[in-house]
Amino acid sequence: MRKDIHPNNYRDVVFKDMSNDEITITKSTVNTKETIELEGKEYPLYKVEISSSSHPFYTGKMKFVDSAGRVDRFNQRYKKK
């Protein structure tokens, strides 16, 4: 194996699912700008839009998306005059 190709700045980071406020603490090297305090300790915070706790594949719940309404609004906004 090649030496010195893996980062060595692993630290505990909080990943927060913004759709359901699920929090996961794991080791990561991701760059963050925000912090959060949990259990009396301050952690770097990384916000994610979707995780296994909110993804329809894992939860079995499908979220209905009104794609026809979006298309109609787009066409009305950018229709030729």
Buried (B, 14 or more C-beta within 10 A) or exposed (E): EEEEEEEEEEEEBBBBBEEEEBBBBEEBEEEBEEEBEEEEEEBBBBEEEEBEBBEEEEEEEEEEEEEEEEEEEEEEEEEEE
